[in-house]
Amino acid sequence: MDVNGVAAEGFEPVREAFVRNFGMPGERGAAVAVYRDGRKVVDLWAGTRDIDGTEPWEQGTAQIVRSATKGVAAAVLLMLAQRGELDLDAPVGHYWPEFKAHGKEHTLVRHALAHRAGVPVLDRALTPAEAADPETAAAALAAQAPVWEPGTDHGYHAHTYSWLTGELVRRVTGRSIGAWIATEIAGPLGLDLWLGLPDTEAHRVGRVGPLAAPEPDGALRVRPKRAVADAYADAGSLTRRAFAVISPPPDENDPAYRAAVLPASNGVATADALARFYAALTGEVDGIRLFTPETRERARAEASSGPDRVLVAPTRFGLGYMLHGSASPLLAPGSFGHPGRGGALGFADPESGIAFGYVTNGFRTSVTADPRAQALVRAVRSSLAQL
């Protein structure tokens, strides 16, 4: 495999793992980037930009990163709180009065961030067009009765996280969350990252799709296979319903879908953008820092843990971020970030100064711990141990 880019001295294991990913796991096109203490130490890419094409992946090729977008969306709410414009301990209904309906009046902003709001499903699924209309989707979520008492338990809000976060940002700032990210995060940091892909950048984004190759030996299993399989097979389970909030499933290669603003699922980014974003959450990158140390600690303080009502596995969340654990192993116990279903991963580890980004055009069936990303994380850990 012809791998492009660089790996700094000491980070050769990451390059070796990246090459191996194009073997047994069947990678088609991907990129990985790693920052250490605000400085880029790994920037690699290889394969084809389209899962079904032959055109080579280039530096700057971007892809849909699915739920890895959630980590960027969470940063918006935390930055608004950092600026004193949003109170994480206030009810969601304080900013969005319609949300109080059906017993949700005591749902706090922090509950929304930590997947404790009790609304991972909708009684009627939204079409892709309805999901992309922020007013229609927000109204549907506001009218939804919770499936558990908000704040008392947690379950992954796979799609509804889009409208929880997006509508809060719109009510507080008067702007869409995509526009806020563009001006307050992506612009200052020079990130190739978009929530609501502009037509002018569409040529840089590759086609994504499922990988047909079997999972490699040793793929992570976070619970007995039967429990997970049963949850996904049962059309009435919270698992199936949460992932089917948008039905039929949208075409992720459709320009209209990519142009929509769905902070739970359709951000577009390069690997470097994800890594650089997380580097700026934990320290300075070219003089820019997004989180104060206090906000960083709020982000990664455990807010939810234990059996997840939707993912049917023990999960751990801070305020908007998955934390290191059996369901989503990151670099170390203090790491925080977010995977994208079946592929992408971005995270930071403040203690080691590492920030990591991985994107791919080939999605697997894994939800929180893709084996290709995990191989790269292990290689970063190995590199640090030898430095």
N, C-alpha and C positions, 0 to 999 in steps of 0.2 A: 504494500500500500504506500502510495506517494503522499507523505504527510508534510504539510506546509506549516511554516511558523517556527517559533523558538520555544525552548525550555531552558531556563537559566541553569547554571551549574548547580548541581544538587537536586534538581527536579527532573532528572532524566527518567526516573521511574514512572512519572506521569506520561511522558511521551511513549514509553514502552507499553503501558496499559492502554493508551489510546490506540496504538497500532493493533494490539490484541483484540480490541473491541470490533475491529473489522474482520475478524476471523469467525470464531464460533458464534458470537451473538448476532452476526449478520448485519452489522451496521451498514447503512447506505451512504449517509452523509452526516457529518457532525462537526462540532467545534467545542473546545474547552479552553477556559481562561482562568488563571489563578493570580490573585494579587497577594502580596505580603507586605504588611505595614504601608499600604497605599501605593506600592510599586508593583507593576506587572512583572511576574516571573514566568508565567506560562501563557502562550497564545498559539494554539494549534488548531488546524482545520484540515479536513480531508474528505474524499468521496465526491458525490454528486450533490448539487444544490436541490434537485428534485428527486423524490424517492423513486419516481418512475421515468427518470430521464438520464441523460449522459453528460449534460453540461456540468463542468466542475464547480465544486464549492469554492468560493473565493473569500479572501479576507473581506469582512463586512457583510457576508451573506447572513440574512436574518430568517428566523422561523417563528411560527406560533409556538408559545411556550405553555399554553393551557393554564393549569392552576398555579404555575410559578408566578403568574400575574398577581396572585393574591398577596404575595409579599410586598409588591410595589404599592398595591392599593392600601394595605395596612399602614404603610409609611406615611401616606397622605393624612390619615386620621391622627396618627401619632404626632406628625409635624404640626397639624392644626392645634392639637392639645398643647404642644410645646410652645406655640405662639400665643396661647391663651384664647384662641378662638373657639375651642371645643372642649367640653368637660367630659372626660371619659366616664365619670361617675354619675352623669346626668341621664335621665331616661331618654331613649331614642325619641319618644313622643314630644319631648321638650322642643326639639328641632323640627320634628315631622309629626304634627298632631294627628294626622290620619292613621298613623301606625298604632295608636293606642287601642284600636278596636279588638274585641274578642279576647280580653284578658292580657293584652301585651303592654299595658300602661306602665308596668314596673320593669320592663326590659331596658337594661342600661346599655350605653354605648359600648362599654367593655364586654358585655355579654355578646354583642354582635361581633366584635373582633375575635372573641375566643370560642366561637361556634356553640354558644350557650343560649342563643335567642329562641330556640325551639321551633324555628320555621325553616327546616331544610327542604320541605316539600311544599307543593301547591296542590290544592284539590283539583284544579284543572290545569293541565300542562299548557304552556305557552308555545305558540308557533315561533319559528325563528324570527319572523317579522315582528311579532309582538314582543319577543324578548329584547329585540334591538331598539324598541321604542321605550325610552326611559320612563315616560309618564304612564304608559299602559302597564309595564312590568312593575313599577313601584306601586301603583294602585292595587294590582293583584296581590302583592306581598302584604300591603297594609291591611287588606281585607281578610287575610288568611288567619285562621285560628291556630295557635301553637299546638304542637303534638306532645309537648311536655311543658311544665311550668318554667317559664324563662328564668335562667340563672341557676336552676337546680341540677342540671345535667348537661352533657355535651354530645354533639353529633355533627359530623362534617356537613357544612352548608355548601355543597358542591357548586350549585348554580345560584342559589338565592343570595349568596354572598355578594354577587354583582350589584343587586339592588339595595341591599342593606348598606353597603359602603358608598355606592354611587349616589344614592338619594341623600344620604347624610351630608356628603360633600356639597351637593347641589344646594341643599337647604342652608348650609352654613356660609358658603362662599358665593353662591349665585353662578358658579361655573360647573361644567361637567368635570368629573374626576380625570378624564383623559386630557382636557385642556389644562387642568391644574398640574398634572404630571409633566406635561410638555414644557410649561413655563417655569415651574419651581424645582423640578428634579432633572429631567432629561436635558433641558437647555443648558443650565449652569454647568452640568457635569460633562456635556458633550456626548450623551448616551445615544446609541442607535437603538432606541426603545420607544415604542409607540403603543398607546391604548386608544385605538381608533386610527388605523393605518391611513396616512394620506396617500392620495393617488400618486403623488410625486415620488414616493418611496416604494411603490408596489413592485417595481422591477427588481428590487433587491431581495425579495422574499421567495423562498423556495416552496415547492409543493410538498405537502406532508401526506402521510398515509400509514396504514398498519404494516407491520413487518410480519411476514408469513413464517419466517424461520422459527424453529422451536426454541424455547428458553434454554440457556446453557445450564449445564450441570452446576448445582450449587446455588441456583437462584433463590433469593430470600423468600421464606415463607413465614409470615408473622402470626398465623393462627392455623389450627388444623384445616386442611384444605376443604373438608366437608362443610364446615361452618360458613366459610366465605362463599363457597359454591352455592350452598343452599340460599344464602341471602340474595345473591345475584339472580338466582333462578326464580325466586318468588316474586311475581309481579306486584304483590301487595306489600312487600317489605319496604321499610324506610330506605334501604340501600338502593333498590331498583327505582323507587319513586324519586329519590333525591337526584339521581343521575339522569332521570327522564323528565326533569322539570321543563326542558325544552324538547318538544316533540313535533315532527320528526327531528332526529339529530341534525344540527346544521352542517352544511358542507364547509369544512374549515379552509378550503381553497377558494371559496366564493369571495370575490372582491367585496360584495355587500356585507358579508359576515366579518371580514377583516376590518372593514371601515367602521363597524359598530363599536360601541364602548361597553364592554362586558368585563369588568375588573376581576371576575372570578375565573375567566377562561380564555380570553382571546388577545392578550397582549402579544406583541411581536417584538423580538429582541435578538441581538447577537449574544454570543457567550461572553464576549468582553463587556457588553453593557450590563449583563446580570452581575458579573463579578465586580465591576467598577461601582455599581449601585451599592452592593453590599459592603464594599470597602469604605464607601462614604457614610454608611450607617455606623461604623465602628471607629472611624478615625478620619484623618484628612486625606483627600485626594486632590493634589494640585491646589491646595489651599481651601478646598470646599469640604465642609462636613455637614451632613444632613441631620444627624441625631446628636444631642448633647449626651454626655455619659449617663445622665439621669434617665433620659428617654430610652436609651439603649437598654438600660437595666429594666425599665418597665416593659419593653418589648419582649424580653426573654424570660421574665419572671413567670413561673408556671401558673396558668390560670385555669387550665382544664387538664385532667389526666384520668386514665382508667379506660374501661371498655367504652368504645365509641358506638353510639346508637346507629350510626350510618355505615361506618367502615368495618364494623364487626371485628375490631382489633383494638388492643390497648393503644391509645394515642395520647400525645402530650402537646399542648398548645400554650404559647404565651399569648400576647395580645396581637393576633393576626399571623403569628409565625408558628410553624411546627418546630418542636424542640427535639433534640437528640433522644432517640428511644428505639425500641424494638421495631416499631412500625415504620420509622423513617430514620435510619442511622445516618448521622452526619459525622463531622470530624471528631468531636469530643463532647463531653457532657455540657459544656457551655455554649455549644453552637446553636444558632437559630436561622431558619430560612424557610423555603417552601419548594416542594417538587411540583412538577406538572405531570399529570396522569400519563404513564407510559413512556416518559422520556426526560424532559428538562428538569434541571435542578439549579437552584441558587441558594447560597447560604453564607453566613459569616461566622467566624470563630474568634471572638475578641482576644482570648488568652494567647493564641498563637499569631494573631494578626492576619490570619488567612481569610480571604474572600474568594468564592468559587462560583463559576458559571459554566453550565453545560447545556447545549441545545442540539437537537437532532431533527431530522425529517422523518424518521421511522419510529412509530409508536408501538410499544408492546402492551400487553394486557395488565402489567403491574400498575398499581395506583400510587403508592407512596415510596417505593424503593426499587427503582429500575436497576437491574444488574450491571448495565454499562456504566451508569453514573456511580454506582457503588464501587466498581473496580477502580475508577479514577479517584474517588475519595480515599480508598485504601492506599493508592499510590502516593497521594499527597501526604498522608500520615507517615508512610514509609520514608518519604523524602525528608520530612521534618525530623524524623528520628535519626537520620544520618548526618544532618547538618551540624 
